[in-house]
Amino acid sequence: MPLVEAALKTNLFNLFKKMKNKELSEEEYAAELAKIFNDHIKTADVNAGIQVDTSGGKGATTSTGSLS
């Protein structure tokens, strides 16, 4: 699935409302913010054929997949 900017915006907006209403401590806010970005990034698809360099040499991804 491609990254959906609207979903990220909604999740961040809801988090900002919680912080503004003092529902979260700074530590809880930071943890939720990190989770939102982590979860959002994991929704991205990885396409086959992406060039990669590793300690074993050069190559390319051979199949599609997700980051989750």
Secondary structure, 3 states (H helix, E strand, C coil): CCCCHHHHHHHHHHHHHHHHCCCCCHHHHHHHHHHHHHHHHCCCEECCCCEEEECCEEEECCCCEECC
